[in-house]
């Protein structure tokens, strides 16, 4: 398990000690490692929405609207990645995938050893 993805709350064990015994870590769900960034973003946006669910603050409607727009934009980027994978491999579909992936974090990016022209080739690794 890489140190970056290891849950710092449970130190990778997946469990938390409580007064009634060990329970699954609330931050990693008992996995011992943090989920992908896209999952963490969704969890955080849900927490923010929940905090404003019954709120009478003027910002409550704006927060709910912003969370809906965030989800809509992420869904559109996910569809762009999907559609670009159906196209023949070329510079434009590859660039679309990489730009959308920079925001979504669907794939780990690894730099390839071979140099292509003046730039290094970059590949997406599903994990």
C-alpha positions, 0 to 999 in steps of 0.5 A: 500500500502506498503511503499517499493512499494510506488512511491517516486516521486508522494508519492503514488498519481499517479499524478505529478503537472505540469504547465498545471495541474496534469499528470500521474507520469512517474515513476509509470505510474499513479499507485502510486506504483512502478512496479515489479523489472523485469519491472524496469529492462526492463525499465532501459535497454531500457533507456540505449539502447535508449541513445546509439541508434544513438551513434557513441561511441565505446561502443554503440555496446557493450551496445546493445549486453549486453542488448540483452544478459540480455533479453536472459538470463532473458527469459531462466530463465523464461522458467526454472521457467515455466518448473519446475512448470510442474514437480512433486513437489520435492526438485529439481523443487522447488530449480530451481524455487527459484534460478531463482526467486532470479534473476527474482523477479517474486514472493514474497518470504515468510518464512513459520511458519513450520520448515521442518527438519533443514531448514525453508520452503519457499514459493513463493507468486504470487502477 
